């Protein structure tokens, strides 16, 4: 599942995730699943037809990511692998940060992070101009909507309806997600 909250230049995308890394690191053995949330840049495209045509929308590179993940074989709702990436570069995460508040109350934690879009963008090396400041205000007003989406997806992962392994035999590696 994928949900997008779009503003003028910033979008927040939320999706479920199942991940099995064939090159596992110590302490990260086995599959994980949960909810991934990213703040991304948005760009409207040029019309492809008449003034009535649909406008293409580009969902660009992420500037920040939160992975509300847990071990598939662990206790549902444990979020034992929850972390975030305060910086992204060229589509890749830079540095994994663990925060006990993410596990204690992930939805409130997400709300606090999104409420400080200006700080998030500055930490990512992006200058906050007037349109981005306006997006920050719009995002703050929409934080409860984003939190509801995160809550719903976390509940669906916990119930086993989202963040599921691909059908068929257990693969050596897999990633099932929009994000």
Residue frames as a rotation matrix with the C-alpha (Angstrom) as fourth column:
UNK 1
0.586 0.810 0.000 0.00
0.810 -0.586 0.000 0.00
0.000 0.000 -1.000 0.00
UNK 2
-0.647 -0.751 0.135 1.18
0.754 -0.656 -0.038 3.51
0.117 0.077 0.990 -0.74
UNK 3
0.624 0.761 -0.178 -0.22
0.774 -0.634 0.006 6.82
-0.108 -0.142 -0.984 0.45
UNK 4
-0.502 -0.754 0.423 1.04
0.806 -0.586 -0.088 10.21
0.314 0.297 0.902 -0.68
UNK 5
0.563 0.530 -0.634 0.44
0.683 -0.730 -0.003 13.56
-0.465 -0.431 -0.774 0.97
UNK 6
-0.214 -0.662 0.718 1.46
0.954 -0.298 0.010 16.24
0.208 0.688 0.696 -1.48
UNK 7
0.365 0.207 -0.908 2.03
0.454 -0.891 -0.020 19.93
-0.813 -0.405 -0.419 -0.93
UNK 8
0.837 -0.032 -0.546 3.63
-0.422 -0.671 -0.609 22.48
-0.347 0.741 -0.575 -3.25
UNK 9
0.285 -0.833 -0.475 7.20
-0.796 0.070 -0.601 21.12
0.534 0.549 -0.643 -3.36
UNK 10
-0.745 -0.509 0.432 7.23
-0.667 0.570 -0.479 18.51
-0.002 -0.645 -0.764 -0.59
UNK 11
0.281 0.808 -0.518 5.50
-0.599 0.570 0.563 15.17
0.750 0.152 0.644 -0.39
UNK 12
-0.409 -0.300 0.862 5.22
-0.841 0.491 -0.228 12.63
-0.354 -0.818 -0.453 2.40
UNK 13
0.082 0.383 -0.920 4.93
-0.677 0.699 0.230 9.05
0.731 0.604 0.317 1.21
UNK 14
-0.239 -0.023 0.971 3.95
-0.866 0.457 -0.203 6.18
-0.439 -0.889 -0.129 3.49
UNK 15
0.297 0.338 -0.893 4.05
-0.752 0.659 0.000 2.52
0.589 0.672 0.449 2.52
UNK 16
0.796 -0.035 0.604 4.30
-0.394 0.728 0.561 -0.96
-0.459 -0.684 0.566 3.92
UNK 17
0.160 -0.864 -0.477 7.50
-0.916 0.050 -0.398 -2.92
0.368 0.500 -0.784 3.45
UNK 18
0.915 -0.141 0.377 8.73
-0.033 0.907 0.420 -6.51
-0.401 -0.397 0.826 3.56
UNK 19
0.511 -0.823 -0.248 12.47
-0.780 -0.323 -0.536 -6.89
0.361 0.467 -0.807 3.29
UNK 20
0.856 -0.401 0.327 14.85
0.163 0.809 0.565 -9.84
-0.491 -0.430 0.757 3.34
UNK 21
0.576 -0.736 -0.356 18.45
-0.817 -0.533 -0.220 -8.83
-0.028 0.417 -0.908 2.74
UNK 22
0.909 -0.255 -0.330 20.63
0.158 0.943 -0.293 -11.67
0.386 0.214 0.897 1.43
UNK 23
-0.196 -0.980 0.040 23.72
0.405 -0.117 -0.907 -9.84
0.893 -0.162 0.420 2.76
UNK 24
0.770 0.637 -0.046 22.64
0.267 -0.255 0.929 -9.58
0.580 -0.728 -0.366 6.38
UNK 25
-0.188 -0.784 0.592 24.56
-0.416 -0.482 -0.771 -7.66
0.890 -0.391 -0.235 8.99
UNK 26
-0.713 -0.126 -0.690 25.08
0.508 0.585 -0.632 -8.93
0.483 -0.801 -0.353 12.52
UNK 27
-0.789 0.485 -0.377 21.98
0.201 -0.377 -0.904 -8.25
-0.581 -0.789 0.200 14.59
UNK 28
-0.221 0.726 -0.651 19.80
-0.823 -0.496 -0.275 -7.97
-0.523 0.475 0.707 11.50
UNK 29
-0.988 -0.149 0.031 19.35
-0.116 0.873 0.474 -11.62
-0.098 0.464 -0.880 10.62
UNK 30
-0.496 0.838 0.228 16.05
0.762 0.546 -0.350 -12.64
-0.417 0.000 -0.909 9.11
UNK 31
-0.351 0.486 0.800 13.26
0.678 -0.457 0.575 -10.83
0.646 0.745 -0.170 7.34
UNK 32
-0.764 0.195 -0.615 11.80
0.375 -0.641 -0.670 -7.57
-0.524 -0.743 0.417 8.55
UNK 33
-0.314 0.713 0.627 8.57
0.763 -0.203 0.613 -5.76
0.564 0.671 -0.480 7.83
UNK 34
-0.289 0.276 -0.917 6.75
0.720 -0.568 -0.398 -2.62
-0.630 -0.776 -0.035 8.80
UNK 35
0.787 0.585 0.196 6.09
0.598 -0.644 -0.477 0.87
-0.152 0.492 -0.857 7.52
UNK 36
-0.452 -0.889 0.066 8.45
0.863 -0.418 0.283 3.20
-0.224 0.185 0.957 5.69
UNK 37
0.762 0.609 -0.220 7.82
0.554 -0.789 -0.268 6.94
-0.337 0.082 -0.938 5.57
UNK 38
-0.368 -0.897 0.243 9.79
0.910 -0.294 0.292 9.35
-0.191 0.329 0.925 3.41
UNK 39
0.502 0.342 -0.795 9.78
0.102 -0.936 -0.338 13.09
-0.859 0.089 -0.504 2.87
UNK 40
-0.222 -0.519 0.825 10.39
0.873 0.271 0.405 13.67
-0.435 0.810 0.393 -0.82
UNK 41
-0.663 -0.040 -0.747 10.62
-0.235 -0.937 0.259 16.53
-0.710 0.348 0.612 -3.25
UNK 42
0.156 0.780 0.606 7.69
0.671 0.366 -0.645 16.91
-0.725 0.507 -0.466 -5.68
UNK 43
-0.781 -0.337 -0.526 7.70
-0.145 -0.721 0.677 18.46
-0.608 0.605 0.514 -9.14
UNK 44
0.413 0.907 0.081 4.73
-0.015 0.096 -0.995 19.18
-0.911 0.410 0.053 -11.38
UNK 45
-0.523 -0.576 0.628 5.35
0.596 0.279 0.753 18.23
-0.609 0.768 0.197 -14.98
UNK 46
-0.788 0.233 -0.569 4.34
-0.522 -0.744 0.418 20.02
-0.326 0.627 0.708 -18.14
UNK 47
0.248 0.946 0.208 0.90
-0.484 0.308 -0.819 19.27
-0.839 0.103 0.534 -19.53
UNK 48
-0.683 -0.500 0.532 1.02
0.110 0.650 0.752 16.55
-0.722 0.572 -0.389 -22.19
UNK 49
-0.420 0.626 0.657 -2.10
0.898 0.185 0.398 17.65
0.128 0.757 -0.640 -23.99
UNK 50
0.056 0.567 0.822 -4.79
0.343 -0.784 0.517 20.28
0.938 0.253 -0.238 -23.69
UNK 51
-0.522 -0.173 0.835 -5.32
-0.579 -0.647 -0.496 22.53
0.626 -0.743 0.238 -20.72
UNK 52
0.449 0.798 0.401 -7.74
-0.875 0.302 0.379 19.82
0.181 -0.521 0.834 -19.51
UNK 53
0.319 -0.384 -0.866 -5.18
-0.087 0.898 -0.431 17.01
0.944 0.213 0.253 -19.61
UNK 54
0.956 -0.077 -0.282 -3.89
0.293 0.282 0.914 15.40
0.009 -0.956 0.292 -16.45
UNK 55
0.574 -0.794 0.198 -0.64
-0.732 -0.606 -0.311 16.86
0.367 0.034 -0.930 -15.18
UNK 56
0.367 -0.558 -0.744 2.30
0.361 0.823 -0.439 14.51
0.857 -0.107 0.504 -14.69
UNK 57
0.805 -0.155 0.573 3.68
-0.575 -0.442 0.688 14.55
0.147 -0.883 -0.445 -11.15
UNK 58
0.132 -0.833 -0.537 7.25
-0.002 0.542 -0.840 13.53
0.991 0.112 0.069 -10.32
UNK 59
0.987 0.027 0.160 7.89
-0.161 0.068 0.985 12.18
0.016 -0.997 0.072 -6.86
UNK 60
0.464 -0.885 -0.038 11.56
-0.444 -0.195 -0.875 12.97
0.767 0.423 -0.483 -6.56
UNK 61
-0.262 -0.727 -0.634 14.39
0.220 0.595 -0.773 11.91
0.939 -0.343 0.004 -4.29
UNK 62
0.690 0.485 -0.537 13.91
0.585 0.064 0.809 11.50
0.427 -0.872 -0.240 -0.55
UNK 63
0.065 -0.654 0.754 15.44
-0.351 -0.722 -0.596 13.97
0.934 -0.225 -0.277 1.88
UNK 64
-0.540 -0.144 0.829 14.53
-0.841 0.133 -0.525 12.00
-0.035 -0.981 -0.192 5.03
UNK 65
-0.082 0.497 -0.864 13.34
-0.334 0.803 0.493 8.48
0.939 0.329 0.100 5.84
UNK 66
-0.281 0.063 0.958 11.84
-0.932 0.218 -0.288 6.69
-0.227 -0.974 -0.002 8.82
UNK 67
-0.356 0.120 -0.927 11.75
-0.357 0.899 0.253 2.88
0.864 0.421 -0.278 8.89
UNK 68
-0.070 0.448 0.892 9.24
-0.988 0.090 -0.123 1.62
-0.135 -0.890 0.436 11.44
UNK 69
0.120 -0.051 -0.991 10.40
-0.574 0.811 -0.112 -1.97
0.810 0.583 0.068 11.07
UNK 70
0.217 -0.079 0.973 10.46
-0.878 0.420 0.229 -5.13
-0.427 -0.904 0.022 13.13
UNK 71
-0.854 -0.520 0.003 11.69
-0.491 0.809 0.322 -8.69
-0.170 0.274 -0.947 12.79
UNK 72
-0.192 0.819 -0.541 9.08
-0.716 0.260 0.648 -10.81
0.671 0.512 0.537 11.02
UNK 73
-0.043 0.130 -0.991 9.63
0.300 0.947 0.111 -13.71
0.953 -0.292 -0.079 13.43
UNK 74
-0.931 -0.359 -0.067 9.61
0.186 -0.310 -0.932 -11.42
0.314 -0.880 0.355 16.49
UNK 75
-0.431 0.786 -0.444 6.82
0.717 -0.001 -0.697 -10.08
-0.549 -0.618 -0.563 18.64
UNK 76
-0.068 0.474 0.878 4.24
0.854 -0.427 0.297 -8.17
0.516 0.770 -0.376 16.56
UNK 77
0.835 0.417 0.358 4.44
0.253 -0.870 0.423 -4.48
0.488 -0.263 -0.832 17.33
UNK 78
0.531 -0.681 -0.505 7.97
0.751 0.102 0.652 -4.65
-0.393 -0.725 0.566 18.79
UNK 79
0.961 -0.210 0.178 9.50
-0.043 -0.754 -0.656 -2.33
0.272 0.623 -0.734 16.17
UNK 80
0.701 -0.713 0.006 12.84
0.276 0.279 0.920 -3.83
-0.657 -0.643 0.393 17.19
UNK 81
-0.217 -0.802 0.556 14.48
0.924 0.014 0.382 -2.55
-0.314 0.597 0.738 14.00
UNK 82
0.796 0.575 0.191 12.98
0.605 -0.768 -0.210 0.96
0.026 0.283 -0.959 13.91
UNK 83
-0.260 -0.872 -0.415 15.40
0.701 -0.466 0.539 3.66
-0.664 -0.151 0.733 12.82
UNK 84
0.866 0.495 -0.068 15.57
0.299 -0.624 -0.722 6.77
-0.400 0.605 -0.689 10.68
UNK 85
-0.126 -0.863 0.490 17.90
0.987 -0.057 0.153 8.38
-0.104 0.503 0.858 8.18
UNK 86
0.341 0.269 -0.901 18.21
0.391 -0.912 -0.125 12.15
-0.855 -0.310 -0.416 8.77
UNK 87
-0.068 -0.414 -0.908 20.13
-0.724 -0.606 0.330 12.51
-0.686 0.680 -0.258 5.51
UNK 88
0.529 0.166 0.832 19.61
0.465 0.764 -0.448 10.94
-0.710 0.624 0.327 2.13
UNK 89
-0.029 -0.566 -0.824 21.86
-0.618 -0.638 0.460 11.49
-0.786 0.522 -0.331 -0.88
UNK 90
-0.541 -0.170 -0.824 21.40
-0.831 0.260 0.492 10.31
0.130 0.951 -0.282 -4.47
UNK 91
0.291 0.838 -0.461 18.46
-0.637 0.529 0.560 8.09
0.714 0.131 0.688 -3.38
UNK 92
-0.043 -0.402 -0.915 20.64
0.392 0.835 -0.385 6.33
0.919 -0.375 0.122 -0.77
UNK 93
0.941 0.334 -0.045 20.29
0.150 -0.297 0.943 6.57
0.302 -0.895 -0.330 3.02
UNK 94
-0.086 -0.965 0.249 23.19
-0.039 -0.246 -0.968 8.14
0.996 -0.093 -0.017 4.89
UNK 95
-0.887 -0.367 0.280 23.60
-0.288 -0.036 -0.957 6.95
0.362 -0.929 -0.073 8.45
UNK 96
0.002 0.854 -0.521 21.09
0.310 0.494 0.812 4.96
0.951 -0.163 -0.264 10.46
UNK 97
-0.739 -0.174 0.651 19.89
-0.482 -0.539 -0.691 6.56
0.471 -0.824 0.314 13.69
UNK 98
-0.279 0.624 -0.730 18.10
0.633 0.691 0.348 4.59
0.722 -0.365 -0.588 16.40
UNK 99
-0.683 0.187 0.706 15.83
-0.510 -0.814 -0.279 6.52
0.522 -0.551 0.652 18.74
UNK 100
-0.932 0.314 -0.183 14.05
0.359 0.716 -0.599 4.84
-0.058 -0.624 -0.779 21.67
UNK 101
-0.492 0.789 -0.368 11.12
-0.363 -0.570 -0.737 7.25
-0.792 -0.229 0.567 21.20
UNK 102
-0.476 0.297 -0.828 10.45
-0.840 0.124 0.528 5.66
0.259 0.947 0.190 17.80
UNK 103
-0.714 0.158 -0.682 9.78
0.146 0.986 0.076 2.32
0.685 -0.045 -0.727 19.44
UNK 104
-0.873 0.355 -0.335 7.96
0.341 -0.047 -0.939 3.73
-0.349 -0.934 -0.080 22.46
UNK 105
0.198 0.944 -0.263 5.44
0.314 -0.315 -0.896 5.77
-0.929 0.095 -0.359 20.42
UNK 106
-0.570 -0.578 0.584 6.18
0.694 0.043 0.719 5.67
-0.441 0.815 0.376 16.69
UNK 107
0.148 0.707 0.692 3.14
0.926 -0.344 0.153 7.66
0.346 0.618 -0.705 15.60
UNK 108
0.903 0.113 -0.415 3.80
0.306 -0.847 0.435 10.55
-0.302 -0.520 -0.799 17.99
UNK 109
-0.020 -0.992 -0.121 7.49
0.347 -0.120 0.930 10.44
-0.938 -0.023 0.346 17.03
UNK 110
-0.396 -0.043 0.917 6.61
0.918 0.006 0.396 10.73
-0.022 0.999 0.037 13.33
UNK 111
0.636 0.735 0.235 4.33
0.726 -0.673 0.142 13.67
0.262 0.081 -0.962 14.13
UNK 112
0.659 -0.464 -0.592 7.13
0.190 -0.659 0.727 15.50
-0.728 -0.591 -0.346 15.95
UNK 113
-0.399 -0.860 0.317 9.55
0.545 0.056 0.837 14.96
-0.737 0.507 0.447 13.07
UNK 114
-0.258 0.366 0.894 7.10
0.935 -0.138 0.326 16.14
0.243 0.920 -0.307 10.41
UNK 115
0.771 0.580 -0.263 6.15
0.634 -0.736 0.237 19.17
-0.056 -0.350 -0.935 12.50
UNK 116
0.409 -0.717 -0.564 9.72
-0.135 -0.659 0.740 20.44
-0.903 -0.226 -0.366 12.08
UNK 117
0.771 -0.074 0.632 10.06
0.611 0.362 -0.704 20.27
-0.177 0.929 0.325 8.29
UNK 118
0.859 -0.480 0.177 12.27
-0.373 -0.825 -0.424 23.36
0.350 0.298 -0.888 8.30
UNK 119
0.301 -0.768 0.566 14.77
-0.810 0.107 0.576 21.70
-0.503 -0.632 -0.590 10.64
UNK 120
0.459 -0.060 0.886 14.59
0.238 0.970 -0.057 18.43
-0.856 0.237 0.459 8.71
UNK 121
0.905 -0.079 0.418 15.34
0.403 -0.149 -0.903 20.21
0.133 0.986 -0.103 5.42
UNK 122
0.683 -0.693 0.230 18.18
-0.702 -0.710 -0.056 22.26
0.202 -0.123 -0.972 6.93
UNK 123
0.239 -0.593 0.769 19.78
-0.517 0.593 0.618 19.09
-0.822 -0.545 -0.165 8.34
UNK 124
0.496 0.013 0.868 19.50
0.576 0.744 -0.340 17.60
-0.650 0.669 0.362 4.84
UNK 125
-0.557 -0.819 -0.139 21.35
0.485 -0.457 0.746 20.60
-0.674 0.348 0.652 3.40
UNK 126
-0.260 0.565 0.783 18.31
0.881 -0.193 0.432 22.17
0.396 0.802 -0.448 1.72
UNK 127
-0.997 -0.066 -0.035 17.75
0.074 -0.942 -0.328 25.91
-0.011 -0.330 0.944 2.02
UNK 128
-0.252 0.961 -0.118 14.23
0.903 0.189 -0.385 26.70
-0.348 -0.204 -0.915 3.19
UNK 129
-0.967 0.016 0.252 12.79
0.115 -0.861 0.495 29.34
0.225 0.508 0.831 0.88
UNK 130
-0.623 0.771 0.129 9.28
-0.744 -0.534 -0.401 30.85
-0.241 -0.346 0.907 1.03
UNK 131
0.125 0.727 -0.675 7.52
-0.782 0.491 0.384 27.99
0.610 0.481 0.630 -0.85
UNK 132
-0.332 -0.288 -0.898 9.17
0.223 0.901 -0.372 25.37
0.916 -0.324 -0.235 1.39
UNK 133
-0.996 0.036 0.080 8.24
-0.088 -0.337 -0.937 27.39
-0.007 -0.941 0.339 4.49
UNK 134
-0.242 0.966 -0.086 4.65
-0.969 -0.238 0.061 27.42
0.038 0.098 0.994 3.24
UNK 135
0.075 0.202 -0.976 4.85
-0.321 0.932 0.169 23.64
0.944 0.301 0.135 2.74
UNK 136
-0.833 -0.423 -0.357 6.07
0.205 0.363 -0.909 23.31
0.514 -0.830 -0.216 6.33
UNK 137
-0.734 0.637 0.235 2.95
-0.623 -0.495 -0.606 25.13
-0.270 -0.591 0.760 7.55
UNK 138
0.120 0.805 -0.580 0.72
-0.921 0.308 0.238 22.97
0.371 0.506 0.779 5.35
UNK 139
-0.246 -0.290 -0.925 2.42
-0.045 0.956 -0.288 19.80
0.968 -0.029 -0.248 6.52
UNK 140
-0.987 -0.102 0.121 2.00
-0.117 -0.040 -0.992 20.75
0.106 -0.994 0.028 10.18
UNK 141
-0.298 0.951 0.076 -1.74
-0.922 -0.267 -0.282 21.08
-0.248 -0.154 0.957 9.56
UNK 142
0.399 0.452 -0.798 -1.79
-0.739 0.673 0.012 17.64
0.543 0.585 0.603 7.87
UNK 143
-0.660 -0.743 0.115 0.29
-0.660 0.499 -0.561 15.80
0.359 -0.446 -0.820 10.50
UNK 144
-0.292 0.574 0.765 -2.82
-0.639 0.478 -0.603 14.18
-0.711 -0.665 0.227 12.06
UNK 145
0.728 0.553 -0.405 -3.78
-0.657 0.395 -0.642 12.78
-0.195 0.734 0.651 8.64
UNK 146
0.050 -0.805 -0.591 -0.30
-0.665 0.414 -0.621 11.35
0.745 0.424 -0.515 8.12
UNK 147
-0.705 -0.312 0.636 -0.36
-0.706 0.390 -0.591 9.88
-0.064 -0.866 -0.496 11.63
UNK 148
0.276 0.870 0.408 -3.68
-0.681 0.477 -0.556 8.16
-0.679 -0.125 0.724 10.87
UNK 149
0.689 -0.082 -0.720 -2.17
-0.619 0.450 -0.644 6.63
0.377 0.889 0.259 7.73
UNK 150
-0.409 -0.908 -0.090 0.87
-0.654 0.360 -0.665 5.39
0.637 -0.213 -0.741 9.68
UNK 151
-0.463 0.315 0.828 -1.36
-0.750 0.358 -0.556 3.97
-0.471 -0.879 0.070 12.42
UNK 152
0.628 0.774 -0.080 -3.54
-0.674 0.490 -0.552 2.14
-0.388 0.401 0.830 9.90
UNK 153
0.464 -0.508 -0.726 -0.55
-0.559 0.468 -0.685 0.64
0.687 0.723 -0.067 8.10
UNK 154
-0.631 -0.692 0.352 1.18
-0.701 0.314 -0.640 -0.41
0.332 -0.650 -0.683 11.33
UNK 155
-0.114 0.688 0.717 -2.04
-0.736 0.426 -0.526 -2.11
-0.667 -0.588 0.457 12.44
UNK 156
0.803 0.424 -0.418 -2.34
-0.593 0.507 -0.625 -3.90
-0.053 0.750 0.659 9.08
UNK 157
-0.061 -0.892 -0.448 1.28
-0.619 0.386 -0.684 -5.09
0.783 0.235 -0.576 9.29
UNK 158
-0.663 -0.169 0.729 0.68
-0.739 0.302 -0.602 -6.31
-0.119 -0.938 -0.326 12.85
UNK 159
0.256 0.872 0.418 -2.44
-0.640 0.477 -0.603 -8.18
-0.725 -0.113 0.680 11.65
UNK 160
-0.397 -0.531 0.748 -0.45
0.160 0.763 0.627 -9.82
-0.904 0.369 -0.218 8.84
UNK 161
0.578 0.702 0.416 -2.32
0.568 0.019 -0.823 -8.14
-0.586 0.712 -0.387 5.97
UNK 162
0.925 -0.379 0.022 0.48
-0.255 -0.663 -0.704 -5.77
0.282 0.645 -0.710 4.88
UNK 163
0.174 -0.953 0.247 4.27
-0.984 -0.160 0.075 -6.06
-0.032 -0.256 -0.966 4.84
UNK 164
0.707 0.213 0.675 4.03
-0.283 0.959 -0.006 -9.68
-0.648 -0.187 0.738 3.71
UNK 165
-0.431 -0.855 0.288 6.58
-0.155 0.384 0.910 -11.92
-0.889 0.348 -0.298 2.03
UNK 166
-0.386 0.273 -0.881 6.16
-0.922 -0.113 0.369 -12.52
0.002 0.955 0.296 -1.69
UNK 167
0.671 0.700 0.244 3.96
-0.671 0.714 -0.200 -15.45
-0.315 -0.029 0.949 -2.67
UNK 168
0.688 -0.371 -0.624 5.67
-0.233 0.701 -0.674 -18.78
0.687 0.609 0.396 -3.21
UNK 169
0.487 -0.601 -0.634 8.81
0.783 0.621 0.013 -20.27
0.386 -0.503 0.773 -1.75
UNK 170
0.800 -0.273 -0.534 10.86
0.227 -0.686 0.691 -18.22
-0.555 -0.674 -0.487 0.68
UNK 171
0.834 -0.504 0.227 13.36
0.123 -0.231 -0.965 -16.24
0.539 0.832 -0.131 -1.42
UNK 172
0.068 -0.908 -0.413 17.02
0.975 0.148 -0.167 -15.72
0.213 -0.391 0.895 -0.66
UNK 173
-0.838 -0.262 -0.479 16.35
0.366 -0.920 -0.137 -12.00
-0.405 -0.291 0.867 -0.87
UNK 174
-0.138 0.849 0.509 13.27
0.922 -0.078 0.379 -9.87
0.362 0.522 -0.772 -1.38
UNK 175
-0.896 0.080 -0.437 11.91
0.130 -0.894 -0.428 -6.38
-0.425 -0.440 0.791 -1.20
UNK 176
-0.303 0.889 0.344 8.16
0.875 0.117 0.470 -5.91
0.377 0.443 -0.813 -1.46
UNK 177
0.011 0.266 -0.964 7.31
0.647 -0.737 -0.195 -2.23
-0.762 -0.621 -0.180 -1.28
UNK 178
0.817 0.219 0.534 6.64
0.536 -0.631 -0.561 0.95
0.213 0.745 -0.632 -3.22
UNK 179
0.837 -0.472 0.277 9.35
-0.521 -0.842 0.139 2.68
0.168 -0.261 -0.951 -1.19
